[in-house]
Amino acid sequence: MVNLRRCWAFWILWAACLHGENSLESNVEIYQEHEGNLQAEQQSDVRGNFFDLYQPTVVDAAALESAIAGETWFTRQLIYLRQRVQTSRSTFDLLPTRAKIRFLETVEQKLPREKAWDGTTSLLLRKRPGAFSWLSEHPSMEAMPFQGVNEPSFWFPEVKTDRNHPARSVQEAMERTKLLIEATGLEGLHFHVLKRVSPQKPTDDLLNTLLVYNERIFLEEAERSSATALYSRLQPWQSAHTERSNEILRANSPSEYPHNFEEDPADPKGTYVALRYWGVEDGKQVVSVELRAGSADLKVVRNPPTTRGLEEGVLPVKQRDYSVLQHRLSELVKLGQLFGSSGLAPSPRRERALSLEQAEGALKHRLGAQKALSLAQFSEWILGLKTVPPGLLMAFEHPEETATQRFISDFGELARLASSAGPRENNRPFLASRFSEVFRIWAKETRMLRFPPAASRSSSKQCPLDLLAK
């Protein structure tokens, strides 16, 4: 039987469908952030880099010489040659990326922190005169991942929409996305759909919709790649609101709401879609619905022949696929427009969180007396993770579903093999690969069950989710 229980939440999204994807309410704005790793290999469709948009605010000849001195003899000679030939360009622009980073780090060490940083915003870089007008004046920097140090690094820049230049439509936001990826290669995407409303609490309907929406995106991402779904900080079943939201939910009146803060301290990076409060401006509550599951991967496609005599489809090229990203952003806009809407019937708020003990119990029930690795051991020894990822626990959450029963059975067999196989390092690649396939199959079957396509149902079993695809 088709499971329609989860589809009800998308009636709320349907209520906002009166607004086209190219038009927003006057009090709704789209902001975006692009982040990336300057050490990563540049994709074939990228024509520039981050430093084409931002230049240093400080000219320090000694720091430039120090940056050049750190290069190889051949690179130094090439830089000196380019200085003589390209006289119109600054020395900084002629440096390779690693030397530019070295220059910025040298200047940073010479200055007081308040002169170099405003939080994670770098004051050592400023937008170039010819850069996109809608970018912020200064870029931000992310901390280097997996290093245990929460300090911003010039290797991981993040460019943001200027506060006074938000996108006013999904189409405009997508055009900016394409331009920025092509210009810099910064592919990590994060969208904010921001709205100003009268101070109020979020309805349980909205929070439940966010929870169901996160669940669907989690299954889609898990089907695409188990690695992204098993991120250690990801909480796929949380109700997509932070502690700041909880403070507002607990308040008795708007006078008790948090005021005069710039950023929610409980950064909702553990979920794909989140609700965040930014404070109160001119008597209006500033709230945003955020999307962190954004990607525009390069895919090989068959290009129509451009030369007579060639068979159709023999020219493989790579193109970016923005379709999923644009679809999710359109849905995010509809969610943002719903905040503050009237006439939504309240419903009990759902909270789910399967514990590790419950998942271990389900696995032991399946294996009986057979020896096998625990979830913690499997995560550490086979997946290379220090803790059991929340996404793995989600696969144990509904034992009444056939897909979950099959996953527990297959996972139990892998856990048993891992405990009895020879040297674990020799078998780890095979077991990890097999687990990835088992997890992806579970995600696909579960997504089809909980969010079935219209073609698989009779006309009498329509799901509001179908309306989002129109």
C-alpha positions in Angstrom: 0.0 0.0 0.0 1.3 3.4 -0.9 2.4 5.3 2.2 0.7 8.7 2.1 1.2 9.6 5.7 4.3 11.6 4.9 2.8 13.3 1.9 0.4 15.4 4.0 3.1 17.9 4.9 3.4 19.0 1.3 -0.1 20.4 1.3 1.5 23.3 3.1 4.0 23.7 0.2 1.1 23.6 -2.2 -0.5 26.5 -0.4 2.4 28.7 -1.7 2.2 27.5 -5.3 0.3 30.7 -6.3 3.6 32.4 -6.4 5.7 31.5 -9.5 9.3 30.6 -9.2 10.3 33.8 -10.8 8.4 36.1 -8.4 8.7 36.5 -4.6 6.7 38.2 -2.0 8.0 41.7 -1.4 9.3 40.7 2.0 11.1 37.6 0.8 14.7 37.6 -0.3 17.2 35.0 -1.5 20.8 35.1 -0.3 23.5 32.6 -1.2 27.0 31.5 -0.1 29.6 29.7 -2.2 32.5 27.9 -0.5 35.3 25.8 -1.7 38.8 24.5 -1.4 41.5 26.3 -3.3 43.7 23.2 -3.1 41.2 21.2 -5.1 41.6 20.4 -8.8 39.8 23.0 -10.9 37.0 21.6 -13.1 37.1 22.0 -16.9 34.3 24.5 -17.0 35.8 26.9 -14.6 37.6 29.9 -16.3 38.9 31.7 -13.2 39.5 31.6 -9.5 38.5 33.2 -6.2 41.3 35.9 -6.5 39.8 37.2 -9.8 37.0 38.6 -7.6 38.9 39.7 -4.5 42.2 41.6 -4.1 44.3 42.4 -1.0 43.6 45.6 0.9 47.3 45.8 2.1 50.3 46.3 -0.1 53.3 44.9 1.7 56.5 44.6 -0.4 58.3 42.6 2.2 55.4 40.1 2.5 55.4 39.8 -1.3 59.1 39.0 -1.5 58.7 36.5 1.3 55.8 34.8 -0.6 57.9 34.7 -3.8 61.0 33.3 -1.9 58.9 30.3 -0.8 58.5 29.2 -4.4 60.9 27.0 -6.5 63.7 28.6 -8.5 61.8 28.0 -11.8 58.6 29.5 -10.4 60.5 32.5 -9.1 62.1 33.1 -12.5 58.7 32.8 -14.2 57.2 35.4 -11.8 60.0 37.8 -12.4 59.6 37.4 -16.2 55.9 38.0 -16.0 56.6 41.2 -13.9 58.7 42.6 -16.8 56.1 41.6 -19.5 52.8 42.2 -17.8 53.6 45.6 -16.3 49.9 46.6 -15.9 49.2 43.8 -13.4 50.1 43.8 -9.7 52.8 41.5 -8.4 50.1 39.8 -6.2 48.1 38.9 -9.3 51.1 37.3 -10.9 51.6 34.9 -8.0 50.4 31.3 -8.0 47.6 30.5 -5.5 49.9 29.0 -2.9 52.1 32.1 -2.9 49.0 34.4 -2.6 47.9 32.4 0.5 51.5 32.7 1.9 51.4 36.5 1.4 48.0 36.8 3.2 49.2 34.6 6.1 52.4 36.8 6.4 50.4 40.0 6.5 47.9 38.5 8.9 50.7 37.7 11.4 51.9 41.3 11.3 48.5 42.9 12.1 46.3 42.9 15.2 43.4 40.4 14.8 40.8 43.2 14.7 42.6 44.7 11.7 42.7 41.4 9.8 39.4 39.7 10.8 35.8 40.6 11.6 34.7 37.2 12.9 35.4 34.9 10.0 35.2 37.8 7.5 38.7 38.7 6.1 39.5 42.4 6.1 42.6 41.7 4.1 40.7 41.1 0.9 38.3 43.5 -0.8 36.0 43.0 -3.8 37.6 44.1 -7.1 36.1 47.0 -9.0 35.0 44.6 -11.9 33.5 41.9 -9.7 29.9 41.1 -9.5 28.0 44.0 -7.9 25.9 41.6 -5.7 28.8 40.1 -3.9 29.8 41.2 -0.3 32.6 43.7 0.0 34.8 41.2 2.0 34.8 37.4 1.8 34.6 35.0 4.7 36.9 32.0 5.3 35.9 28.6 6.6 38.0 26.5 9.0 40.1 23.8 7.5 38.1 20.6 7.9 39.2 17.6 9.9 42.0 19.5 11.6 40.4 20.0 15.0 41.2 23.8 14.7 38.2 26.2 14.5 40.2 29.0 12.9 39.4 30.4 9.4 41.8 29.5 6.7 42.6 31.4 3.4 42.5 28.0 1.6 38.8 27.7 2.2 37.1 31.0 1.1 33.4 31.7 1.2 31.8 34.4 -0.9 28.3 35.7 0.0 25.5 37.8 -1.4 25.8 41.4 -0.3 23.0 42.3 2.2 21.7 45.0 0.0 21.6 43.0 -3.2 19.5 39.8 -2.6 18.1 37.8 -5.5 14.4 38.5 -6.1 13.6 35.3 -8.0 14.7 31.7 -8.2 15.9 32.4 -11.8 18.1 35.3 -10.7 19.6 33.2 -7.9 20.4 30.4 -10.3 22.0 32.7 -12.8 24.2 34.1 -10.1 25.1 30.5 -9.1 26.1 29.6 -12.6 28.2 32.8 -13.0 30.0 32.3 -9.7 30.8 28.7 -10.2 32.1 29.4 -13.7 34.2 32.3 -12.4 35.6 30.7 -9.3 34.9 27.0 -9.1 33.5 27.5 -5.6 30.9 24.7 -5.7 29.7 24.4 -2.1 26.3 26.0 -2.1 24.2 27.3 0.7 20.9 29.3 0.2 19.0 31.5 2.6 15.4 32.4 1.8 14.9 35.3 4.2 11.6 36.8 5.3 10.5 39.6 7.6 7.3 39.0 9.5 5.5 40.2 12.6 7.0 38.5 15.7 5.5 35.0 16.0 6.2 31.4 16.7 6.6 28.9 14.0 3.6 26.5 13.6 4.0 22.8 14.2 2.8 22.4 10.6 5.8 24.3 9.3 8.3 22.5 11.6 6.8 19.1 10.6 7.0 20.0 6.9 10.7 20.8 7.4 11.2 17.5 9.1 9.6 15.6 6.3 11.4 17.6 3.7 14.8 16.9 5.3 13.9 13.2 5.3 13.2 13.2 1.6 16.4 15.1 0.7 18.4 12.7 3.0 17.0 9.7 1.0 17.8 11.4 -2.3 21.4 12.2 -1.2 21.9 8.7 0.2 20.7 7.2 -3.0 23.2 9.3 -4.9 26.2 8.7 -2.5 26.4 7.0 0.9 29.4 9.2 1.8 27.4 12.4 1.8 24.5 10.9 3.7 26.8 9.5 6.4 28.4 12.8 7.4 29.0 12.6 11.1 27.2 15.9 12.0 24.2 15.2 9.8 20.9 14.8 11.8 18.5 13.7 9.1 15.5 13.3 11.4 15.8 16.4 13.5 12.9 18.8 13.2 15.1 21.4 11.4 15.1 24.2 13.9 17.8 25.3 16.2 18.0 26.2 19.9 17.2 29.8 19.0 13.9 28.5 17.5 13.3 26.5 20.7 13.8 29.7 22.8 11.0 31.4 20.7 8.8 28.3 21.0 9.1 28.4 24.8 8.5 32.1 25.1 5.1 33.3 26.3 4.9 36.5 24.3 6.9 38.4 21.6 8.5 40.5 24.4 10.4 37.4 25.5 11.8 36.6 22.1 15.6 37.0 21.7 16.4 40.4 20.3 19.5 42.2 18.9 21.6 39.3 17.8 23.2 38.8 14.4 23.6 35.1 14.2 22.0 32.1 15.7 24.7 30.5 17.9 23.3 27.0 17.2 24.4 27.0 13.6 22.1 24.4 11.9 24.8 22.7 9.9 23.6 19.3 11.0 20.6 19.3 8.7 19.8 19.8 5.0 17.1 22.3 5.5 16.8 24.4 8.6 14.8 27.3 10.1 17.0 30.1 11.6 16.2 33.3 13.5 18.3 36.4 12.9 16.7 38.9 15.3 14.3 41.8 15.0 14.7 44.8 12.7 12.3 47.7 12.7 9.8 45.7 14.7 9.9 42.8 12.2 11.2 39.3 13.0 13.9 38.2 10.6 13.8 34.5 9.8 15.3 32.3 7.1 14.8 28.9 5.7 18.2 27.5 4.7 19.3 24.9 2.2 22.6 23.1 2.5 22.0 20.2 0.1 23.1 22.0 -3.1 25.3 20.7 -5.8 25.7 21.1 -9.6 27.9 18.2 -10.6 29.6 17.8 -13.9 28.0 15.0 -15.9 29.0 13.5 -19.2 26.4 14.1 -21.8 26.1 13.3 -25.5 26.5 16.5 -27.6 24.6 16.7 -30.9 27.0 16.4 -33.9 28.3 19.7 -35.2 30.3 18.2 -38.1 28.6 16.5 -41.0 29.4 12.8 -41.2 29.6 12.2 -37.5 27.1 9.9 -35.9 24.7 11.4 -33.4 25.9 11.2 -29.8 29.6 10.5 -30.4 30.9 13.7 -28.9 30.8 13.2 -25.1 31.2 16.5 -23.2 30.8 17.5 -19.6 28.0 19.9 -18.5 26.7 20.9 -15.1 23.3 19.7 -14.1 21.5 22.4 -12.1 18.1 20.8 -12.3 18.0 19.3 -8.8 19.4 22.4 -7.2 16.9 24.7 -9.0 14.0 22.4 -8.0 15.1 22.4 -4.3 15.5 26.1 -4.3 12.0 26.6 -5.7 10.7 24.4 -2.9 12.7 26.4 -0.4 11.2 29.6 -1.6 7.7 28.1 -1.1 8.7 27.1 2.4 10.0 30.6 3.1 6.8 32.2 1.9 4.7 30.0 4.2 6.3 31.4 7.3 3.8 33.8 8.8 0.9 32.6 6.6 -2.5 32.4 8.3 -5.1 29.7 8.2 -2.7 26.7 8.6 -4.3 24.0 10.8 -2.0 23.1 13.7 -0.9 19.5 14.1 1.1 17.7 16.8 4.8 18.3 16.4 6.7 15.1 15.6 10.1 14.4 17.1 12.1 11.3 16.1 15.5 10.1 17.2 16.3 6.4 17.1 19.0 5.7 19.7 22.1 3.6 19.1 20.9 1.1 21.7 17.6 0.6 19.7 19.5 0.1 16.5 21.9 -2.4 18.1 18.9 -4.2 19.5 17.4 -4.6 16.1 20.7 -5.9 14.7 21.1 -8.4 17.5 17.5 -9.6 17.0 18.3 -10.3 13.4 21.6 -12.1 14.0 20.6 -14.0 17.1 23.7 -15.8 18.6 25.9 -15.2 15.5 29.1 -13.3 16.1 29.2 -9.9 14.4 30.7 -6.4 14.7 28.6 -3.9 16.5 27.4 -0.7 14.8 30.2 1.3 16.5 32.9 -1.3 15.5 31.6 -1.4 11.9 31.6 2.4 11.6 35.1 2.6 12.9 36.8 -0.4 11.3 35.0 -0.6 8.0 33.7 3.0 7.3 36.6 4.8 9.0 34.4 6.9 11.2 35.0 7.6 14.9 31.3 7.5 15.8 28.2 5.9 14.4 26.8 8.4 11.9 23.1 9.4 12.6 22.3 8.6 8.9 23.1 5.0 9.6 20.7 4.9 12.5 17.9 6.2 10.2 18.1 3.0 8.2 17.0 1.0 11.3 14.2 3.4 12.2 11.1 1.7 10.6 11.5 -2.1 11.0 7.9 -2.6 9.7 9.0 -1.5 6.3 10.3 -4.1 3.8 13.3 -2.0 2.7 14.4 -1.6 6.4 14.0 -5.4 7.0 16.1 -6.1 4.0 18.8 -3.6 5.0 19.1 -5.0 8.5 19.4 -8.4 7.1 22.1 -7.4 4.6 23.9 -5.2 7.1 23.9 -8.0 9.6 25.6 -10.3 7.0 28.3 -7.7 6.4 28.8 -7.2 10.1 29.1 -11.0 10.5 31.6 -11.3 7.6 33.7 -8.4 9.0 34.0 -10.1 12.3 35.1 -13.5 10.8 37.1 -12.4 7.8 40.9 -12.5 7.7 43.0 -9.4 8.1 40.5 -6.6 8.3 42.6 -4.1 6.2 42.6 -6.5 3.3 38.8 -7.0 3.4 37.9 -3.4 4.3 37.6 -2.0 0.6 35.3 -4.8 -0.4 33.1 -4.6 2.7 32.9 -0.8 2.5 32.0 -1.0 -1.2 29.3 -3.6 -0.5 27.9 -1.6 2.4 27.7 1.5 0.2 25.6 -0.4 -2.4 23.3 -1.9 0.3 22.8 1.6 1.9 22.0 3.1 -1.5 19.5 0.4 -2.3 17.8 0.9 1.0 17.6 4.7 0.4 16.1 4.2 -3.1 13.5 1.7 -1.9 12.6 3.8 1.1 12.2 7.0 -1.0 9.9 5.2 -3.4 7.8 3.9 -0.6 7.5 7.2 1.4 7.5 9.6 -1.5 6.0 7.6 -4.4 5.9 9.1 -7.9 2.5 9.9 -9.4 3.0 7.4 -12.2 3.0 4.5 -9.7 -0.3 5.5 -8.1 -3.9 5.6 -9.2 -5.7 8.9 -9.7 -7.5 8.3 -6.4 -4.2 8.3 -4.4 -2.8 11.6 -5.4 0.0 13.1 -3.2 0.5 16.9 -2.8 4.1 16.3 -3.5 3.2 15.8 -7.2 2.2 19.5 -7.4 5.7 20.6 -6.8 6.9 19.0 -10.0 4.5 21.0 -12.1 
